[in-house]
Amino acid sequence: MEYCKELQKDLIEHKIYSAWQFIEYTQENINIANYCVNIINKIIDKLEMKTDRWQEEMETRFYDDTLGNGTKVKRLSIKQEDLPIYEIRVAGEKIDPWFLFDKLLRDFFQYSMNAFDSMSQIINAGLLANKEKKVDTIDIQMMTKIFKTSAWCKTSFPEMHQWLKKVNESKDFKYIEAVNNRTKHTVNIANKLAMGILGSNNITQIGAFYRKNEQHDRVELDEQLKQTNQFMLDIWDEFISVFKEEYKKDKFIENRRHSITGVRQQICEDDPKQNLSYAYIKVEDNFDAMPEKIYLLFVKEEDDQIYGNESTFDNILVTGEKNTDILGRYKNDQDIGNDNLLHYRTYVKDKSATGPQCLYEEQKKNITYSVMNPCVNLEIIKIGK
């Protein structure tokens, strides 16, 4: 799937921009899985090349001999020290190719599984939206369970429900899941990477294993990697097509916004205790009529660049036409910590605080806004001196 600027902009238009980070991460996981396949193939090619060179050298070491009955034969004596030495250099270090092969094979299935978990995060952020579950609770199994048990998910997004069902019933997905869980949580699989010498064949196989009352037979490595890799590419393209159809329904995105009116910062040079800074939005009709919750993620398009920033404000004040006329506030209702994840942060209308009280509490914080945020208009008022 070649995701592009048009899709990124479309997510802004539909107020689900937080899904973009997971689209990028899904593609990254798939790219890494594909990289693992490429390097595994290069390792095998390297070992085969070294084996061929060794065999060519051995051909020159045959010598003539005669059996007791007079039959002429060619003999070759091979000692332990004559066997081929297989090494691969990584960053200047000699690495055991079997170690690297085993690691990359596990990585391939892990990153393939990670891609499905990232797709579930896209569903969570882009479709469930204001009804999204906590990020840390979501993976592909949990998202499947949510759609299976929640009628509103099935009826709101029937195509995505069918996609999840198809994935979970797929033999390819079940194999990815089984290998990944076995190698992550139990023990490794007895994979084979053996170079044939003097007429024997090379063996590259993913070993057989038994998990959750199901037998998984030994499979040829090259065939399985090609099949799984193609499955990932196809299912990703299919997912994006379904996702596009579903998010255009604009479900559960009420009261989302990508900007505020601005930040007013007052600096009193004669009395720093009078310094204050507050983020604000202008009233819509009247404060009482405004929604109980708003969801804020800063997003701005400028000079063909898209900027996305988390809202770090604890409170968003509501003003009249003048930004000094404080009518009320929205209070943060979602702890986001110090993180690079983007959320539509939830703010709840505070009905208990009056305008003057809101202003007084902001002044008590004695905070100056110093973060350069391209998404926020900053007004600085200096008083005194």
N, C-alpha and C positions, 0 to 999 in steps of 0.2 A: 504494500500500500504506500503510495507516494502522497503523504499528507502535505498540505501546502498552506500558503498564506490565506487563501480564500476560506479554507475550513477554520483557521484560527480566527479570522475576522467574523465568520458566521457564528462562532461560539460567543463572541462579544455581543453580537446583535441579539442573540437569544438569551443573553444573560446567564450563561453557563461556562464562563471562561475558565473557571477552576478545573474543568475537565481537560483542558489543553495539556497541563503538566503530565497527566497520566497517559495521554495519547503519545506524547514524546517518549515517556518512559517505557510504554509497551513496545514502541518501535525500537528503542534501545535494547530492550531484552531480546527481541527477535534478532536484531543485528548481532548481538553477542553470541547467541545460540548458533547463528549461521557461521560466525567467525570460528567457533569451536569446531564445527564440522570441517571447515577449510583447513584448520591446523592439524586436526586428526588425520586428514587425508595426506597432508604434507609429511607428517611423521611417518606414516606407512610408506609413502613414496621414498622417503629418505632411507628407511630400513631396507626396503627392497633394492634400492640402488647399491647400498653397502653390501648386501648379500650377493648381488650379481657380480660386483667387483671381486669379492672374496672367492666366489666360485671360479671366476676367470683365472684368478691367481692359482687356485688349487689345480686347475687343469694343467698348468705348466709343471706341476710337481709329481705327476704320475711317472712311474719308472717301469721299465720292462723287467719281467721276471719269468721264470719257467717252473711249472709245477713238477712234481715227482714223476708224472706220467709223460712228461715232455711237452705238455700244453703250454703255449706262451700266453702270458696274461700281463695286464698292467696293474700295478699296485699304487695305493696312496696311503700314506700313514699320517693320521691326524691326531695330534696331542691336544690337551686342554688349552695350552697357550696358543695353539694355532687357530682356535675358533674366532669368528669375527667379533670385534669389539663395537658395540653400539652405544654411541653417545650423541647427545644433541646439546649445542651450546645455546644458552639463553642469557642475555645480558653478560656475556663473557664467562658464565659458569657452566660447567659440564653437568648436564641433567640426564638422569636415567629416563630414556624414552618411554619405558613402561609406566613409570610414575606419572609422566606428563600425559600420556595417553589416557590413563585411568582417571586423572583429575579432569581433563577436558571432557571426557565422556559423561562424567557426573555433572559437570557444569552445563553441558548441553541440555540435559533433561531438567536441571534446576532452573535455568533461564527460560526454557520453554514453559515450565510451570509458572514461573514468575510473570511471564507475559499474560497468562490467563488471569492471574490475580490483579494485574494492572488493568486489564479490560474490565474487571469487576469494579475497580475504582472509577473508571470512566462512567460506568452505569450509575454508580452511587452519586458522583458529582454532577453528571450531565443529565440524568433522567430523574432520579429521586429528588435531586436538588434540595429544596427546603425541607424535605422529609428524609434527607440522607442520614445514614447511620455513621457512627464514629469511624474515622478512617482506619484506626488500629484494629477494628473488629471485622474488617471486610477482606474476604478472599473469594475465590470462585465458588467454593463449596457453600459459603455463607450466603452469597448473592443468589445462588440457585435455590437455597432453602427459603430465602425471603420471597422470591417470586413464586415458589411452590405453595407457600402458606399464606401469602397476603393477596387477597382478592383484588385489592386496588392496584397492585403491580401488574397482575395479569390483564385486567381490563384496560388499564392506562397504556400499557406497552405490550400488546400481544405478540408482536413480531420478535421483540427481544426475549420474551418468555419462550417462544419456540426455538430461538437460537440457543439459549441456555440449555434447553431440554436436549437439543440435537448434540451439543458438545458433550454433555454428561453421558449420553448414550453411545458416543463414538468410541470405537475400539482404539483409535489413535490416541484420544485423550486419556482413556483409561490406562493405556500402556505408559504414557508420559507420567501420569500420576503415580502409578505403581512403582516404576523405576525410581522416581524422585523420592517418594516416601520410604522406600526400602533402603536406599543408599544414605538418606539423611538421618533416618531415625533408628535403623536396625543394624545392618552390616552391608558390606559391599557385595556386589554380584560377581560371580566367577567368570569374568570376561576373558577372552583369549585373543592374544596378539602374538602369533608365532610365525617366524620366518622359516620357510622350507629350504633345506639345503640338500644338494646332491640328489635332485630328482623328486623330493617330497614337496607337497604343496603348502603355500602360505595359508594360515588360518587367522581370520579376524571375525570374531563373534561376540555377541552379547549373550552372557550365560543365562541358563534357565534358573528360575526362582519360583518359590511358592509363597504367596501372600494372600491373606484373608480368604483362605479356602479356594484360591484360584491358582492354577498352574500356568506359568508363563514359560513357554518353551524357548530353547536356544534359537537365536536368529542370526542371520548373516549381518554383520555390522554395516557394510556399505548399503545394503538394501534397506535396512531399518532407518538409518540416518537420512537417506534420501526421502523415504516415505514420510518420516516425522517432520523433516524440514519443510517439505512441500505442503503438508497438512497445516503447519503453522502459518505459512504465507497465505494459503487459501482461506483459512478460517479468520485471519486478521482482515483480509479484504472484505469478507462477508460481514464481519462484525461492523466495520465502518459503514457499510451500506445500510445495515439495519439501524445503526445508531443515528445516522443522518435522518432517516425517515421518522424515527421516534422522537428525537429532540425537537423537531419542527412543530410538534404539537404544543410546545410551550406549557407543559404541565409543571405545577409546583414551583413557579419562579416569581410569584407575587412579591412586590415590594423589594425587589433586588435593585441595587444601584451601584454604579461604577464611579461615582464622584460625590463630593460634598460641595457646598457653596465655597467654603474656604476655611482658612485658619487665621484667626486674629491674634496677634501677639503684641502685648503692651509692655514696653520697657521703660521703667521709671528710673532715670539716672540719679535723681535726688534721693529716692527711697526705694531700693531694690525690693523691699517687702511688698511693694505695690505691683510688682511684675506679675503678669498673668498671660496665659496662652490657652486658647480653646478652639476646638474644631466646631463648625456649625453648619447647619442647613437652614435655608429660609422656609418659613412656615408655608404650608399648602392649605389654602382656605383658612382653617384655624387649627390650633394645636389639638383640641379635643377630637377633631374629625380625622386626624392623621392615624395611620395604622398602628396596631399594638406592637408590631415588630418590623424592623427593617433589616436588610441583609446587605452588608457593605464589603465590596472588594474594589480596590482602586485599579482601574484600567484606563489607559490612555493611548491613543494612536497619534503619533507625531512624526513627520518626515519619514514615513514608511516604516517606522519602528513602533512596536507595541510594548508598552510598559505595564507590568502587573505588580502591584504591591499590596501586601497585607495591611489592614487597618490596625494600627497600634494604639488608637485612642480608646481610653476607658469610657469616655462619655462623648456624645455628639449633642451639642446644644441646638435648640431650635430658636431662631430669631424672627423678629418682624422684618419690615423693610430695611431698617437700620440694623447693622450687625451688633450694635450695643443694646438692642432691645430684646432681652432674653425672656422667652415665653415658657420654656420647659427644656426637657432633655430626654435623650435615649441613653440607657446604661448598657454597657457591655454585658452580655449574658453567656459568653463563651471564652474560656481560657485557651489561648493558642500557644503560649510559651514562646521561647526563642527558637524559631524553626524557619525553614525555607519553603514549607508547604503553603499554598495559597488556599484560603477559605473565603466564602461569603460569610463574614463574621456577623453574628446575631446581636442586635441591639434591641432592648425592650423599653417601651415607653415607661418613664418614671412619673407616675401620677402624684406622688407624694411631695415632690420638691417644687417650690415656687421659683419663678425666674430669678429674683434676687438671691435666693439660697443657692441656686445652681452657680451663679457668678461668684458668690462668696467662696464656695467650695473649690472652684477652679483656682481662685486667687490664693487660697490657703496652700495649694500644692506648690506655688512659686516655681512653676516649670516654664522654661523657655523652649520653644520648638526649634530644634537645630537640625533635624534630619532633612536632607535634601531629597524631596520626593517629587518627581516630575508630574505626578498625578494630582498634586495639591497646590492650590493658589494660596500663597502666604502673604498676609498684610502685616507689616511691622509699623507700630506707632511708637515713636520715642517722645517721652515727656521729660521736661526739665533740661537744665544746662543748655 
